[in-house]
Each structure stands twice: as structure tokens, then as C-alpha cells.
């Protein structure tokens, strides 16, 4: 065993040294007088004489080429905050794409600047801060370099958390030189070790939208994004203060409601509550909440479910979002061993009052992540009994994207079983690990077991997956096994009792000069589900090529081969049932996208082919209008025309969604989400006005109206008006 251990250790050491070599370095300067936060970097003496980061390198459109425009970045600090100043020089300022000013709005479709900070220099985790010429505040958390697995969308992966928000500020300015921006990030909003002279990981990204150009200060291979923390440069010279943070965020709320499941008449309710944040050590933060409320959170988007398995809705509630990635084990949107939406939300989507709880999360030392969560939800008659939730997580980071960890999740309820009330509980135990070899190879696995009274079958689940990625190829092989009695009640499980086999071959090719194309992406991906008897329950094989032009237009030309083995009938639409049988089909899968950097852009995806023994025409359309920094509107429509050889088998499904936003200032916004589903004559409006102090604190006025004919009641129209005010008190 000794030679094997030596080889592993030598491999880790070689990988660490290889990653450290050749990365750019920047020294932060202490500022005697902080800059005036107005975006005018060139005119502020605070930035004069500071070392600058420049010499950005493209990943697109021309990999490894110098950026077409000069970008200069300065980093300074004082006793309170980290300051970042950037000048984005541009020889054609009139062509800068500004975009709207909503917090966390998409930075890919506009001119933008981002920085990632790896304060522990663990080369796996970081915080992203970004902005645009319209002073957008964009912040996000990255864990495990942003994606849990190769092939998982970064926007939905548990390793990238865009919903995370913290307290910081930014101002940008346009000029004849291009545009510039100044960021102030309080040290209280960051987590870092107690070293007196730390070295942080850092990288900068600039997007020049009219060129479809993406460039980085620390060069990245073209298959990666800024989330690739292991390829970041270094920031030295900082002497941040000892970590201290004690914040109170009380709230008051008044609510008028009418209709729905309530008795007739108008009802008034009022609530008060509080969140607390305390730095226990330089790396550990305690968050506590009492009488938790999430009235300001945007409503869930309607989804079309034309299958027999559960659909996934993402977490949006602020308390559960900080360090959420550190609690994650499993397969995103398929087998998630801890899913925070199980706390305080019923299976039908109804809110369950949360009494309160606490979370301790962060780092011990430089490489050990820990998390502990304890919450209690109230008894809601006819919906759910009182429940206590406990989550414990530890994860040890190792060199080169490797790690090993364990997870424990428990629900302890008072619903009980008749004559035996102490048996209302559910527990999940898991271990997980990742092993990175070189820059291109990554192995991932987990093993989990659940414990539920009355379930005596196979209550285990596990996964093995190998990922390979380089500048041209993204490939993976995977095998997942879920037992028939595996039951993570505080997690998300799309289906149980299966073996899943999956594979992907994905090639990226950039022609030198052919038909104006930027990139071709031919690929084939396949996954198949078999139950414990070997019955082939589902299969999907996708063969496609993405054609992306330099002008931003994109076309996908694919075909899908599908298989469904239905053992029990299920209702696919009111009054329509799919009967048991084996269904093998193929369908065309075509996508068209215009340049998303234009004021008006559109997309269309169509699937035309066989479906459960019949035929389906599916069209998913999107239109985005963004005339300037204040207003944006997006319309999405999902259309299905289905013809099945069963009773009532000819039907249509239409789900439409209109989202509009108007920004009076970057901190004062009016947003609307209108949704319809014609299957149940369902219409929902979510109208939110927010005047933010910072992050999620401020004044909210929220109006919700739901017209749900499925209630079969004169009170099917539900109306709600909520006024909520919260404020952060920074005590020390």
C-alpha cells in the first residue's frame, strides 16, 4: 500500500505545482482615502499609482488570442472593504450593449465585467461579483467549480447559486473611452481565513457583446468559464481585518387576502420576525431565523408535466440559499439527498409556517467545509404535522478538484402512526467523493441509505460517474442505482427503483473560415432506465449538431430516439390516460436562436414525432425585448398538440409566461410575472415592487392573484396584497 500512497501524494503535489505555475499575480494596495463610488475610475486619485491587471486573453471567438479591447483592473482595500476599479476601454463606445439594471440580470447578453474571489485559495469555491455599464449588482456563489457534473447546466447546477445575495455596492460610468466601474465589497460580506497576509485566488472576465467576445485575465482553456477557480490567478498584499459580523434583520408585514381556501370575506394578518447573522470564527457563520417569512420571493414558474414522474422547482428563499452548495449531495434535479424546499412547502406547493431555526456553515481551517441546519415547521391542520429538521454535512477538500464528504438528514415529526406516535421520522445517510486527475479527468460518486418506518425493501442509492473534458471534447459515462424503498423525504427524488446508464460524446469544432460559422458542436447523448427486474422503463438517445454563427445566430439540428415502458396507467391530461405498454418513437428536435445581444431577440425549439403511441407537436418559444437599462420584457409560450390512440387522446396544452421589469434605479424596481395554463384555466399574476436597502432587505409591496377553476368554488379567485419592510442593522 505504501507505494500507492506515495504515487497518489506525488500526483496531488505535481498537480498543485502545475496549477500554480504560470498564473498571473496582482498585488492589492492599501488605500489611505477610498474612492468616491461614482464609476469614474480615470478621474479618481485613489486609483492612481496602483498596480494594474491587464493583458486579457480570449476564449471566444478566437481562443488564446489577445482581447480586442484593453481592460485595466485595480484592487485596493481599507479597514472596511475591498475595492475593485475597472476601465473597459472601447474604440467604439456607441456600440456598447448596456442591458437592463435588474439585480442579477444576465451578463452574457450585454457588455459586462465579473470577478471571482477564492478567499481560502482552495481552488474549488468562490464568490462572483459582476456588473454592466448600467451598474447591475450581480452576485453568486460557486462551489466545486460551478457544476456538480460535466454536462450539467451551470444555471441549474447545485454548484452555482445565482439566488445568493450579499451586501455590496457598484457604480458604472460611460464615456468616450468606453466604460468604467467601481465596486465596494465590505469584508463583512466575505469569508476568509485569519491569515495576516493571505493569498487569494482571483480572476476577471470581460464580455464585449457586439463581438461575442469573452476574455479573461488569467487565461482559461476555451471549454471552461470563470467558475474554473483552479485556473485563477493570485491576489496578494491584502491585510483584511479580523472577521467580525453581527447583523440583525427584523421585518414587519401586513397582508390582506380574499378567496381561495379561506372563508368568504377579506382577511387581514400581520407578522413580525427576525433574521440574525453572526461570525462565530473567521470561517464559520451562524444564521438564525424566527417566524420566517418569504412573501417577497417571486412565484414559481408553471411547468408542463406530460409524464408520470415528479417535476423540480428550484429554491428561491433567501435564508436557504447561502452556502447551499455545501449541503448538496446527489444528482441535480434527479436524486437530491437534501432539498430545502421540503422545509416549509407542502408537496402541493402550499406554504407551511416556519417557527424558526439556525444554520452554522463555513470552513474550519483552509479545506474543511462543515454545515449544520436545524429548523422547525408548524402544524398545519390537514396539510402537515409539526416537523423538526436536522442536516449535518462535512466535506474535506483535497488537491486538484478532489474531495470526500458525508451527509446526515433527519425529519422528526409528531404526525405518528396510529397507536405508535413516535415512529414519524425519516433519515438519510450518505458519503460522497470526487477525484480529479490532471486537468481533464474527474471521477464522482456517492452512496446513500434511508431509514423510514414500515419500509423494509432496498433503501439504498449510489452513483458512479467519469467525466472527461478538454478544449474539443466533453464526454462522460455514468451508472446510478436507486432502490425500490429509497425514500429521502427531505430530498428530491424524481423516480425510484432503477438502474440508470448514461453516456455523452460532445465535440466542439471551430472552423477557420467557413460559412461565417463560429463553432460546430456535433454530439450524441443517451440514458436508459431499467427497474430491478431488468424491465426497460425509459430510454432517450439524442443525436444533434449545434451550428453557431459569428453573428450570434444559432441552429440545432437534432433527432431523438425515445422509449417508454409503462407498467401502470397514468393520467397525462384531465380525462386522458396513457395505458400500459411499450412505446418506441423518434422525433425531430430543432432549435433556432437569434443574437441575444440585440434589443429584440427570439428563440424557438420544436419537437415533432411519436409520443406514447400517438403523435406530438411541441413548440417552446421565447421573445426578449430589452430596449435599454430600465425596461425589459420576456414572453415564453409552451405549446403541445397531442394525439393519442385512447379516449380523449386528442388535446392541446398551452402554458404562457410574461415577465416584465422596470428599474427606476438599480435598487428600485417593479416586476411582473403573468402565467397561464389552459388545462385547468389557471391564471396567476405576481406583481412586486421593491425598494431595496441592500441585498434582500428593504420595502416590498407584493400583489398576487390566482384564478384557479380547479377549485370548483365561487372563491376560485384568490387575491393577496402584502406590504413587507425589513432592514439590516449592522451592529459590529
C-alpha positions in Angstrom: 0.0 0.0 0.0 2.9 2.4 0.7 3.9 2.8 -3.0 0.3 3.5 -3.9 0.0 6.2 -1.2 3.3 7.7 -2.4 2.1 7.8 -6.0 -1.2 9.5 -5.0 0.6 12.1 -2.9 3.1 12.7 -5.7 0.3 13.1 -8.2 -1.5 15.7 -6.0 1.8 17.6 -5.4 2.6 17.6 -9.1 -1.0 18.8 -9.9 -0.8 21.6 -7.3 2.6 22.8 -8.6 1.4 22.7 -12.2 -1.6 24.7 -11.5 0.4 27.3 -9.6 2.9 27.8 -12.3 2.4 30.5 -14.8 -0.7 32.1 -13.3 -0.8 35.9 -13.2 -0.4 37.7 -9.9 -1.7 41.0 -8.7 -0.9 42.9 -5.5 -3.7 44.8 -3.7 -2.8 48.3 -2.3 -3.9 49.8 0.9 -5.9 53.0 0.2 -5.4 56.0 2.5 -8.6 57.5 1.0 -11.2 55.2 -0.5 -12.5 56.1 -4.0 -15.7 58.0 -4.4 -18.1 55.4 -5.7 -19.3 57.0 -8.9 -17.8 54.8 -11.6 -15.2 57.4 -12.6 -12.0 55.4 -12.2 -9.9 57.6 -14.5 -10.8 60.7 -12.6 -10.3 59.4 -9.0 -6.9 59.9 -7.5 -7.5 56.9 -5.2 -6.6 54.6 -8.1 -3.5 56.4 -9.3 -0.2 54.6 -8.7 -1.9 51.2 -8.0 -0.6 48.0 -9.7 -3.0 47.1 -12.5 -4.1 43.8 -14.1 -4.3 43.9 -17.9 -3.4 41.7 -20.9 -6.7 39.8 -21.1 -6.9 36.7 -23.3 -9.9 35.5 -25.3 -11.7 32.1 -25.0 -14.1 33.2 -27.8 -14.4 34.0 -30.6 -10.7 33.3 -31.1 -9.2 31.1 -28.3 -5.9 32.2 -26.9 -5.9 35.4 -28.9 -5.4 38.8 -27.1 -8.6 40.7 -26.3 -9.6 43.2 -29.0 -10.0 45.9 -26.4 -7.9 46.9 -23.4 -9.1 46.2 -19.9 -7.4 47.6 -16.8 -8.3 46.5 -13.3 -7.1 47.9 -9.9 -7.6 46.3 -6.5 -7.4 48.3 -3.2 -8.6 48.0 0.3 -9.0 49.8 3.6 -10.1 48.7 7.1 -13.7 48.2 6.0 -13.9 46.9 2.4 -12.3 45.6 -0.7 -12.4 48.0 -3.7 -12.2 47.0 -7.4 -11.9 49.5 -10.2 -12.1 48.6 -13.8 -11.7 50.6 -17.0 -13.1 48.8 -20.1 -11.6 50.8 -22.9 -13.6 50.6 -26.2 -12.7 52.2 -29.5 -16.4 52.2 -30.4 -18.4 53.4 -27.3 -21.6 53.8 -29.3 -21.7 50.0 -29.9 -21.6 49.1 -26.2 -24.6 46.9 -25.3 -25.9 48.3 -22.0 -28.8 46.0 -20.9 -31.2 46.5 -18.1 -30.4 47.3 -14.5 -32.2 44.5 -12.6 -30.2 42.8 -9.9 -28.7 39.5 -11.1 -29.8 40.1 -14.7 -28.0 38.0 -17.4 -24.4 39.3 -18.0 -23.8 37.1 -21.1 -26.0 39.1 -23.4 -24.5 42.6 -22.7 -21.1 44.2 -22.1 -20.1 43.2 -18.6 -17.3 42.6 -16.1 -17.0 39.9 -13.5 -14.6 39.0 -10.8 -14.3 35.7 -8.8 -12.8 35.7 -5.4 -11.4 32.5 -3.9 -10.6 33.9 -0.4 -9.5 30.5 1.0 -7.4 29.7 -2.1 -8.8 26.2 -2.1 -9.2 26.3 -5.9 -12.7 24.9 -5.7 -15.0 27.6 -4.3 -15.5 31.3 -4.8 -17.8 34.3 -4.9 -18.7 36.1 -8.1 -19.4 39.9 -8.3 -20.3 41.4 -11.7 -21.7 44.5 -13.3 -22.5 46.2 -16.5 -22.5 49.8 -17.9 -25.9 50.2 -16.2 -24.5 49.4 -12.7 -26.1 46.0 -12.3 -25.4 44.3 -9.0 -24.7 40.6 -9.9 -23.5 38.2 -7.2 -23.4 34.4 -7.0 -21.7 31.6 -5.1 -19.6 28.9 -6.8 -18.9 25.6 -5.2 -16.9 22.7 -6.7 -16.1 24.9 -9.6 -19.6 25.6 -10.5 -21.0 22.4 -11.8 -21.5 19.1 -9.9 -21.0 17.1 -13.1 -19.8 17.7 -16.6 -22.9 18.1 -18.8 -25.0 19.8 -16.1 -26.2 23.3 -16.9 -24.3 25.8 -14.6 -27.5 27.8 -14.2 -29.3 24.9 -12.6 -26.4 23.1 -11.0 -26.1 22.9 -7.3 -22.6 24.1 -7.7 -23.7 27.6 -9.0 -26.1 29.7 -6.9 -27.3 32.8 -8.6 -30.0 33.4 -6.0 -27.4 34.1 -3.3 -27.2 37.8 -2.5 -25.0 39.8 -0.2 -24.3 43.4 0.8 -22.1 45.4 -1.6 -22.3 48.3 -4.0 -21.2 49.3 -7.5 -21.4 52.3 -9.8 -20.6 52.4 -13.5 -20.0 55.2 -16.0 -20.0 55.5 -19.8 -17.5 57.8 -21.6 -15.7 58.4 -24.8 -13.1 55.9 -23.6 -15.6 53.1 -23.2 -17.0 52.4 -19.7 -15.7 52.0 -16.2 -16.9 50.7 -12.9 -16.1 50.9 -9.2 -17.0 48.1 -6.7 -17.1 48.3 -2.9 -17.3 44.9 -1.2 -17.4 45.0 2.6 -15.1 42.5 4.3 -18.2 41.6 6.4 -19.8 40.2 3.2 -16.9 37.9 2.6 -15.5 34.8 4.4 -11.7 34.4 4.6 -9.1 32.7 6.8 -7.4 34.6 9.7 -4.0 34.8 8.0 -2.3 38.1 8.5 -1.1 38.2 4.9 -3.3 35.9 2.9 -3.1 34.9 -0.8 -6.5 34.8 -2.5 -7.4 33.3 -5.8 -8.8 35.8 -8.3 -9.8 36.1 -11.9 -11.5 38.7 -14.1 -13.8 38.3 -17.1 -14.9 40.9 -19.6 -17.6 40.4 -22.2 -17.7 42.6 -25.4 -21.1 41.6 -26.7 -21.0 43.1 -30.2 -18.0 40.8 -30.9 -19.5 37.8 -29.0 -16.1 38.1 -27.2 -15.2 36.7 -23.8 -11.8 37.4 -22.3 -10.1 36.6 -19.0 -7.2 38.0 -17.1 -5.9 34.5 -16.1 -6.2 32.6 -19.3 -8.7 29.7 -19.5 -9.0 26.8 -21.9 -12.0 27.5 -24.1 -14.1 24.7 -22.5 -14.2 26.5 -19.1 -15.8 29.6 -17.6 -14.8 31.9 -14.8 -16.1 29.2 -12.4 -12.9 27.3 -13.1 -11.3 28.5 -9.8 -8.3 26.2 -10.1 -7.1 28.2 -13.1 -7.4 31.6 -11.4 -4.5 34.0 -10.7 -3.5 35.2 -7.3 -4.1 38.3 -5.3 -1.5 39.2 -2.7 -0.9 42.2 -0.4 -4.2 42.1 1.4 -4.3 42.7 5.2 -8.1 42.3 5.9 -9.4 42.9 9.4 -10.2 40.0 11.7 -13.6 38.6 10.7 -16.4 40.2 12.6 -20.0 40.3 11.7 -23.2 40.7 13.7 -26.3 41.7 11.8 -30.0 41.9 12.7 -32.6 42.0 10.0 -36.1 42.4 11.6 -39.2 42.6 9.4 -42.8 43.7 9.8 -45.6 42.5 7.4 -49.2 43.2 6.8 -51.3 41.1 4.5 -54.8 41.3 3.0 -56.2 38.2 1.4 -59.5 37.1 -0.1 -60.8 33.9 -1.7 -59.2 30.6 -2.3 -59.4 28.1 0.5 -60.4 30.7 3.1 -63.9 31.5 4.3 -65.7 34.3 2.5 -64.7 37.9 3.2 -61.4 39.8 3.4 -58.9 38.7 5.9 -56.0 40.7 7.5 -52.9 39.2 9.0 -49.8 40.8 10.4 -46.4 39.3 11.3 -43.1 40.2 12.8 -39.9 38.2 12.6 -36.1 38.5 12.5 -33.0 37.0 10.9 -29.6 37.1 12.7 -26.1 36.7 11.2 -23.1 36.2 13.5 -19.5 35.4 12.6 -18.6 32.7 15.1 -15.0 32.4 13.8 -13.2 33.7 10.7 -14.6 30.9 8.7 -17.9 29.9 10.4 -21.1 31.9 10.2 -24.3 31.4 12.3 -27.6 32.3 10.7 -30.7 32.2 12.8 -34.3 32.9 11.9 -37.5 33.4 13.8 -41.0 33.4 12.4 -39.5 33.1 8.9 -41.4 34.8 6.0 -40.7 34.7 2.3 -43.6 36.9 1.0 -41.2 38.9 -1.3 -40.0 35.8 -3.2 -41.1 35.6 -6.9 -43.7 32.9 -7.6 -42.7 29.6 -9.1 -42.8 29.2 -12.9 -45.5 26.9 -14.2 -44.2 23.7 -15.7 -45.7 21.3 -18.2 -45.6 17.7 -16.9 -46.5 15.2 -19.6 -45.0 12.2 -17.8 -45.5 10.1 -14.7 -42.6 11.5 -12.7 -42.1 14.4 -10.3 -41.2 17.9 -11.6 -38.5 20.0 -10.0 -38.9 23.6 -8.7 -35.8 25.5 -7.7 -35.3 27.0 -4.2 -35.6 30.8 -4.2 -36.0 31.6 -0.5 -33.0 33.7 0.7 -32.4 32.0 4.1 -31.8 28.7 2.4 -29.5 29.9 -0.3 -26.3 31.0 1.5 -23.8 28.2 1.3 -26.5 25.9 -0.2 -24.0 24.2 -2.5 -22.0 22.9 0.5 -25.1 20.9 1.7 -25.7 19.3 -1.7 -25.1 15.6 -2.4 -26.6 13.6 -5.2 -27.7 14.2 -8.8 -29.2 17.7 -9.5 -32.9 17.6 -10.2 -33.0 13.8 -10.1 -31.7 12.5 -6.7 -31.0 15.3 -4.3 -30.5 14.0 -0.8 -31.2 17.3 0.8 -33.7 19.7 -0.9 -34.5 22.7 1.3 -37.9 23.2 -0.4 -39.1 20.2 1.7 -39.0 22.6 4.7 -41.9 25.0 4.8 -43.5 24.0 1.5 -46.0 21.1 1.0 -45.9 18.8 -1.9 -48.8 20.8 -3.4 -46.7 24.0 -3.2 -48.6 25.4 -0.2 -46.5 27.4 2.3 -46.2 25.9 5.8 -45.3 28.4 8.5 -41.7 28.0 9.8 -41.3 28.7 13.5 -37.6 29.3 13.1 -34.2 27.7 13.0 -30.5 28.1 12.7 -27.6 27.2 10.3 -23.9 27.0 11.1 -21.8 26.9 7.9 -18.4 27.6 6.6 -14.9 26.4 6.9 -12.6 25.0 9.7 -9.1 25.7 8.5 -8.5 26.1 4.8 -10.0 22.9 3.4 -12.7 21.5 5.7 -16.3 22.6 5.0 -19.0 22.0 7.6 -22.7 22.7 7.8 -25.3 22.2 10.4 -29.0 23.1 10.0 -31.9 22.8 12.5 -35.4 24.0 11.6 -39.0 23.6 12.9 -42.2 24.0 10.9 -45.6 24.5 12.4 -48.5 22.1 12.5 -50.9 23.0 9.6 -54.2 21.1 10.1 -55.0 18.8 7.2 -51.7 19.7 5.4 -48.7 18.7 7.6 -47.9 18.0 11.2 -45.2 19.8 13.1 -41.7 18.7 11.9 -38.2 19.2 13.1 -35.4 19.0 10.5 -31.7 18.4 11.1 -29.0 18.4 8.4 -25.3 17.8 9.1 -22.6 18.0 6.5 -18.8 17.7 6.4 -16.6 17.9 3.3 -12.9 17.7 3.1 -11.3 19.3 0.1 -8.3 17.7 -1.5 -5.9 19.0 -4.2 -7.0 19.2 -7.9 -10.8 19.4 -7.5 -10.9 16.3 -5.3 -12.9 15.9 -2.1 -14.6 13.5 0.3 -17.6 14.1 2.5 -20.6 12.8 4.5 -24.2 13.9 5.0 -26.9 13.2 7.5 -30.5 14.4 7.1 -33.4 13.8 9.5 -37.1 14.7 9.7 -38.7 14.1 13.1 -42.5 14.7 13.1 -45.3 14.4 15.5 -47.8 13.0 13.0 -47.0 9.5 14.1 -48.7 6.3 13.3 -52.0 5.2 14.9 -51.0 3.7 18.3 -47.3 4.4 17.8 -46.8 8.2 17.5 -43.0 8.0 17.9 -42.5 6.5 14.5 -43.0 9.6 12.4 -39.4 10.1 11.2 -37.1 9.8 8.2 -33.4 9.7 8.0 -30.8 9.8 5.2 -27.1 8.9 5.5 -24.6 9.5 2.7 -21.0 9.6 1.8 -19.6 11.2 -1.4 -16.4 11.9 -3.2 -14.6 13.4 -6.2 -11.2 12.5 -7.6 -9.6 14.8 -10.2 -6.8 13.5 -12.3 -4.9 16.1 -14.3 -6.9 18.9 -15.9 -9.3 16.7 -17.8 -10.4 13.7 -15.8 -12.9 13.7 -12.9 -14.5 10.8 -11.1 -17.6 11.3 -8.9 -19.6 9.0 -6.6 -21.9 8.8 -3.7 -23.6 6.1 -1.6 -26.8 6.8 0.4 -29.2 4.9 2.6 -32.5 6.0 4.0 -34.4 4.9 7.1 -38.2 5.0 7.2 -40.6 3.2 9.5 -42.5 0.5 7.6 -40.1 0.4 4.6 -38.1 -2.8 4.5 -37.0 -3.1 0.9 -33.9 -1.8 -0.8 -33.4 1.7 0.7 -30.0 2.5 -0.8 -28.8 4.6 -3.8 -25.5 5.1 -5.3 -23.8 6.6 -8.3 -20.5 6.3 -10.3 -19.6 8.8 -13.0 -16.5 9.5 -15.0 -16.1 12.9 -16.8 -13.6 13.9 -19.4 -13.3 17.4 -20.8 -10.7 19.2 -22.9 -10.8 22.1 -25.4 -12.6 19.9 -28.0 -14.3 17.1 -26.1 -16.8 16.8 -23.3 -17.6 13.2 -22.5 -19.0 11.2 -19.6 -20.1 7.7 -18.5 -22.4 7.2 -15.6 -24.3 4.5 -13.6 -26.9 5.3 -11.0 -28.7 2.7 -8.8 -31.8 3.7 -6.7 -33.6 1.0 -4.6 -37.4 0.5 -4.6 -37.7 1.7 -1.0 -35.1 4.5 -1.1 -37.0 7.4 0.5 -35.2 10.7 1.1 -38.2 12.7 2.4 -36.2 15.9 2.9 -34.7 15.5 -0.5 -35.9 15.4 -4.1 -36.4 12.0 -5.9 -37.8 12.1 -9.4 -38.3 8.3 -9.6 -37.2 5.2 -7.6 -36.4 1.5 -8.3 -34.0 1.8 -11.3 -30.6 1.4 -12.7 -29.7 4.3 -15.0 -26.9 4.1 -17.6 -25.8 7.3 -19.3 -23.1 8.5 -21.7 -22.2 11.6 -23.7 -19.8 12.3 -26.6 -19.7 16.0 -27.3 -17.2 17.7 -29.8 -16.5 21.4 -30.2 -15.0 22.4 -33.6 -14.2 26.0 -34.6 -13.8 26.3 -38.4 -11.2 28.7 -39.6 -13.3 30.4 -42.2 -16.4 28.5 -43.4 -19.9 30.0 -44.0 -19.3 32.6 -41.2 -19.6 29.8 -38.6 -18.1 30.3 -35.1 -18.5 26.8 -33.8 -19.9 23.4 -34.7 -20.9 21.1 -31.8 -21.8 17.6 -33.0 -22.8 15.2 -30.2 -24.6 12.1 -29.1 -26.0 11.5 -25.6 -28.0 8.6 -24.3 -29.6 7.5 -21.0 -31.6 4.4 -20.1 -33.6 3.3 -17.0 -34.2 -0.3 -16.0 -36.1 -1.5 -12.9 -34.8 -4.2 -10.6 -36.3 -6.9 -12.8 -34.5 -5.7 -15.9 -37.6 -4.1 -17.4 -36.7 -1.2 -19.7 -38.7 1.6 -18.3 -37.3 4.7 -20.2 -34.7 5.4 -22.9 -33.6 8.5 -24.6 -30.9 9.0 -27.3 -30.2 12.4 -28.7 -28.1 12.9 -31.9 -27.5 16.6 -32.7 -25.3 19.3 -34.1 -25.2 22.9 -32.9 -24.4 25.4 -35.6 -23.4 28.8 -34.1 -22.5 31.7 -36.4 -20.3 34.6 -35.5 -23.3 37.0 -35.8 -24.9 35.3 -32.8 -27.4 33.1 -34.7 -27.6 29.5 -33.5 -29.4 26.5 -35.0 -29.6 23.0 -33.5 -30.5 20.1 -35.9 -31.2 17.0 -33.8 -33.2 13.8 -33.6 -34.4 11.9 -30.5 -35.0 8.2 -30.2 -37.3 7.6 -27.2 -38.6 4.5 -25.3 -41.2 4.4 -22.6 -42.2 1.2 -20.8 -45.5 2.0 -18.9 -46.5 -0.7 -16.4 -49.4 1.2 -14.8 -51.9 3.6 -16.4 -51.4 7.3 -15.6 -53.3 10.5 -16.3 -51.4 12.7 -18.7 -54.2 15.3 -19.0 -57.6 15.7 -17.3 -59.7 12.8 -18.5 -56.9 11.3 -20.6 -54.9 8.2 -19.5 -51.9 6.5 -21.0 -52.4 2.7 -21.0 -49.7 0.2 -20.1 -47.4 -0.8 -23.0 -44.0 -0.2 -24.7 -43.7 2.9 -26.8 -40.8 3.4 -29.1 -40.6 6.6 -31.2 -38.4 9.1 -32.8 -38.8 12.8 -33.2 -37.1 15.8 -34.8 -35.6 18.3 -32.3 -34.9 21.6 -33.9 -33.8 24.9 -32.3 -33.3 28.4 -33.7 -31.9 31.4 -31.7 -31.2 34.9 -32.8 -28.5 37.1 -31.4 -29.3 37.5 -27.7 -27.3 40.7 -27.6 -29.9 42.6 -29.7 -32.6 44.7 -28.3 -35.1 42.2 -29.6 -34.2 38.5 -29.7 -36.1 35.3 -30.1 -35.8 31.5 -29.8 -37.8 28.5 -30.9 -37.5 24.9 -30.1 -39.7 22.3 -31.8 -40.1 18.6 -31.2 -42.2 16.7 -33.8 -42.7 13.0 -33.7 -44.2 10.0 -31.9 -45.4 10.2 -28.3 -46.9 7.3 -26.2 -48.3 5.5 -29.2 -49.5 8.7 -30.9 -48.0 12.0 -32.2 -46.9 15.2 -30.6 -46.0 18.7 -32.0 -44.2 20.7 -29.3 -43.1 24.3 -29.7 -41.3 26.3 -27.0 -40.9 29.9 -28.0 -39.3 32.9 -26.3 -39.1 36.6 -27.2 -37.0 39.0 -25.2 -37.3 42.8 -25.6 -34.7 44.9 -23.9 -34.6 48.5 -25.3 -32.4 50.0 -22.6 -31.2 49.9 -19.0 -34.7 50.4 -17.4 -37.2 48.2 -19.1 -37.2 44.5 -20.2 -40.0 42.1 -21.2 -39.8 38.4 -21.9 -42.6 36.3 -23.3 -42.4 32.5 -23.3 -45.0 30.1 -24.7 -45.0 26.3 -24.5 -47.4 24.6 -27.0 -48.2 20.9 -27.2 -50.6 19.4 -29.7 -51.0 15.7 -28.8 -53.0 12.9 -30.5 -53.0 9.6 -28.6 -55.0 6.4 -29.6 -57.1 6.5 -26.4 -60.3 8.1 -25.2 -59.9 11.9 -25.1 -56.5 11.5 -26.6 -56.6 14.5 -28.9 -55.8 17.6 -26.8 -53.7 20.7 -26.6 -51.6 22.1 -23.7 -50.6 25.8 -23.7 -48.6 27.4 -20.9 -47.6 31.0 -21.4 -45.4 33.2 -19.2 -44.9 37.0 -19.5 -42.2 38.6 -17.3 -41.7 42.4 -17.3 -39.4 44.6 -15.3 -38.9 48.3 -14.9 -35.9 49.7 -13.0 -36.4 53.2 -11.6 -32.9 52.8 -10.2 -30.7 49.7 -9.6 -32.3 49.5 -6.2 -35.9 50.4 -7.0 -37.7 48.0 -9.3 -41.2 47.0 -10.4 -41.6 43.4 -11.7 -44.5 41.4 -13.0 -44.9 37.7 -13.7 -48.1 36.6 -15.5 -48.7 32.9 -16.2 -51.5 30.9 -17.7 -52.2 27.2 -18.1 -55.2 26.3 -20.3 -55.5 22.7 -19.0 -57.1 24.0 -15.8 -58.0 27.5 -16.8 -55.3 28.6 -14.4 -54.1 32.3 -14.4 -51.7 33.8 -11.9 -50.3 37.3 -11.5 -47.3 38.1 -9.3 -46.6 41.9 -9.1 -43.7 43.0 -7.0 -42.4 46.5 -6.1 -39.0 46.5 -4.3 -37.1 49.5 -2.9 -34.0 47.8 -1.5 -31.7 49.0 1.2 -29.3 46.3 0.2 -29.4 42.6 -0.9 -32.8 41.3 0.2 -33.6 44.0 2.8 -35.9 46.9 2.1 -39.5 47.7 1.3 -41.6 45.2 -0.7 -45.2 45.6 -2.0 -46.5 42.4 -3.5 -49.8 41.6 -5.2 -50.8 38.1 -6.0 -53.9 37.0 -7.9 -54.7 33.4 -8.8 -57.7 32.3 -10.8 -57.9 28.5 -10.4 -61.0 27.0 -11.9 -60.0 23.6 -10.5 -61.1 24.7 -7.0 -64.7 24.4 -8.3 -65.8 27.1 -5.9 -67.1 30.7 -6.1 -63.9 31.5 -4.2 -61.6 30.2 -7.0 -60.2 33.7 -7.4 -57.6 34.3 -4.8 -56.2 37.8 -4.2 -53.5 38.8 -1.8 -51.7 42.1 -1.1 -48.6 42.1 1.1 -46.6 45.0 2.5 -43.3 44.0 4.0 -40.5 46.1 5.4 -37.1 44.7 6.6 -33.9 46.5 7.5 -30.4 45.3 8.2 -28.8 46.7 11.4 -25.0 46.2 11.2 -24.1 46.1 14.9 -20.4 45.3 14.5 
